[in-house]
């Protein structure tokens, strides 16, 4: 897509600071099928072990979350609900284990390929509207865990201009790790590709 590369040094900061900085950035993934570029419109910050009950790293390093403890600027991919892959960008200094979940975006290039991958999308707005949908539209899988978004077949380009940004509770995070105490979901205000917020519902709700 060209443009100014995202400053990798920014990712060495705290996840809550990094998350809104990623909004409006362009993430490109090139495959043998072609390339797709998504403008990031919604993200969530997760802090490191011992600091954030909603984080995969809250109880320390495991084989699943080891990439979170690596140098900032790598992708942390994980499988959820037995069917979906979600992708984060690792940030903060090595060992801090914080990351930013890529929740939603607008497909700005490679729309036809994204449509082929997301045949259930009702319209182009929904192609990458949600973390699992975003990974499918970009052609990302668990095999991309640990990948460098600054090197081929990826490209991470800084945003142009300053979008209006809103923040609120993270989606589907229960207990002490979610809710108003952790307003670490950030999105481009009024953007139609932002996912629908659904509060976590306990069994007694």
C-alpha positions in Angstrom: 0.0 0.0 0.0 3.0 2.3 0.5 2.9 5.2 2.9 4.8 5.8 6.1 5.8 2.6 8.0 4.4 2.4 11.5 7.1 3.3 14.1 8.0 0.0 15.7 9.4 1.8 18.7 5.9 2.8 19.7 5.1 -0.9 20.4 7.6 -0.9 23.3 5.1 1.2 25.3 2.3 0.1 27.5 -0.6 -1.7 25.7 -3.2 0.9 26.9 -1.0 3.6 25.3 -0.3 1.6 22.1 -3.9 0.5 21.4 -5.3 3.9 20.3 -2.1 4.6 18.3 -2.9 1.5 16.1 -6.3 2.8 15.1 -6.3 4.0 11.5 -3.2 2.1 10.7 -3.1 -0.2 7.6 -2.2 -3.9 8.0 -1.5 -5.8 4.8 -1.0 -9.5 4.4 0.2 -11.0 1.1 -0.4 -14.6 0.2 -0.3 -16.8 -2.9 -4.0 -15.8 -3.4 -3.2 -12.1 -3.4 -3.1 -9.4 -0.8 -5.7 -7.8 1.5 -5.2 -4.6 3.4 -7.4 -3.6 6.5 -7.6 -0.2 8.1 -7.8 -0.9 11.8 -10.9 0.6 13.4 -11.2 -1.3 16.8 -8.7 -2.7 19.2 -8.4 -3.9 22.8 -5.5 -3.6 25.2 -4.4 -6.4 27.5 -1.7 -5.9 30.1 0.9 -8.4 31.3 0.9 -11.2 33.8 -0.3 -10.3 37.3 -1.7 -6.9 36.2 -4.8 -7.8 34.1 -7.1 -10.7 35.0 -8.5 -10.6 31.5 -5.2 -11.3 29.9 -4.0 -14.7 28.6 -0.7 -13.9 30.5 -2.3 -13.3 33.9 -1.1 -16.5 35.4 2.3 -16.5 33.7 3.9 -18.0 30.6 2.5 -21.1 28.9 3.2 -22.8 25.6 0.1 -21.0 24.2 1.0 -17.4 25.3 4.8 -17.6 25.0 4.9 -15.1 22.2 3.4 -12.5 24.4 6.6 -12.5 26.5 8.7 -12.0 23.4 10.0 -8.7 22.0 7.3 -6.2 21.0 6.2 -6.1 17.4 5.2 -9.7 16.8 1.8 -11.3 16.2 0.2 -13.4 18.9 -2.4 -15.7 17.3 -4.7 -18.0 19.4 -7.6 -20.3 18.8 -10.9 -19.6 20.6 -14.3 -21.3 21.0 -12.8 -24.3 19.1 -13.3 -22.6 15.8 -11.9 -19.0 15.5 -8.4 -17.6 15.3 -7.8 -14.1 16.8 -4.7 -12.0 16.4 -2.9 -9.5 18.6 0.1 -7.3 18.3 2.6 -7.8 21.1 3.8 -4.6 22.8 5.6 -3.4 25.9 9.2 -4.5 26.7 10.1 -8.2 26.4 8.9 -10.1 29.4 5.9 -7.7 30.1 3.5 -9.9 28.1 1.0 -7.3 27.0 -0.7 -7.2 23.7 -3.4 -5.4 21.6 -6.2 -7.5 20.1 -7.2 -6.5 16.6 -10.9 -6.4 16.9 -12.2 -4.9 13.6 -11.3 -3.0 10.5 -12.3 -1.8 7.1 -11.0 -3.7 4.0 -9.5 -1.0 1.9 -7.6 -3.2 -0.7 -8.2 -6.7 -1.8 -11.9 -6.5 -1.3 -12.7 -9.2 -3.9 -10.4 -11.7 -2.1 -11.8 -10.8 1.3 -15.3 -11.5 -0.1 -14.2 -14.9 -1.3 -12.8 -15.7 2.2 -15.8 -14.2 4.0 -18.7 -15.6 2.0 -21.1 -15.2 4.9 -20.6 -11.4 5.1 -23.8 -9.6 4.4 -21.9 -6.6 3.0 -18.4 -5.1 2.7 -18.8 -3.4 6.1 -19.0 -6.8 7.8 -15.9 -8.3 6.0 -13.6 -7.6 9.0 -16.1 -6.5 11.6 -15.0 -8.6 14.6 -11.7 -10.2 15.6 -12.3 -13.6 13.9 -13.7 -12.0 10.8 -10.7 -9.8 10.5 -8.3 -12.7 10.6 -10.3 -14.6 8.0 -10.5 -11.5 5.7 -6.7 -11.1 6.0 -6.0 -14.8 5.5 -4.4 -15.2 9.0 -4.1 -18.5 10.8 -2.5 -20.0 13.9 0.6 -20.5 11.7 1.1 -16.7 11.8 1.7 -16.8 15.6 5.1 -15.1 16.2 5.2 -13.5 12.8 6.7 -10.0 12.3 4.1 -7.6 10.9 6.9 -5.3 9.8 8.4 -7.9 7.4 7.1 -9.8 4.3 4.5 -11.1 3.8 3.1 -8.3 6.1 3.2 -4.5 6.0 2.1 -2.2 8.8 1.6 1.4 7.7 1.0 4.4 10.0 -2.3 6.2 9.8 -2.8 9.4 7.9 -4.3 12.1 10.1 -5.8 11.8 13.6 -9.2 10.0 13.8 -11.7 10.7 16.6 -11.3 7.9 19.1 -13.8 6.5 21.7 -13.1 4.0 24.5 -15.1 1.7 26.7 -15.2 -1.8 28.3 -13.7 -4.7 26.6 -16.0 -7.2 24.9 -16.9 -10.5 26.5 -14.4 -10.2 29.3 -15.9 -11.4 32.6 -15.1 -10.8 36.2 -12.4 -8.4 37.4 -10.7 -8.3 34.0 -13.6 -6.6 32.2 -16.2 -4.0 32.8 -15.9 -0.3 33.6 -12.7 -0.8 35.6 -10.9 -1.7 32.4 -12.1 0.7 29.6 -9.4 -0.6 27.3 -11.4 -1.1 24.1 -10.7 1.7 21.6 -12.4 2.4 18.4 -12.7 5.0 15.6 -15.8 7.0 16.6 -18.9 6.3 14.6 -17.0 4.0 12.2 -19.5 1.5 10.7 -17.0 -1.3 10.7 -16.7 -1.3 14.5 -18.2 -4.5 16.0 -21.4 -4.5 18.1 -20.6 -4.2 21.8 -22.0 -7.2 23.8 -21.6 -7.1 27.6 -20.4 -10.4 29.1 -23.4 -12.2 30.6 -23.0 -14.3 33.7 -25.0 -17.5 34.1 -27.3 -15.7 36.6 -28.0 -12.7 34.3 
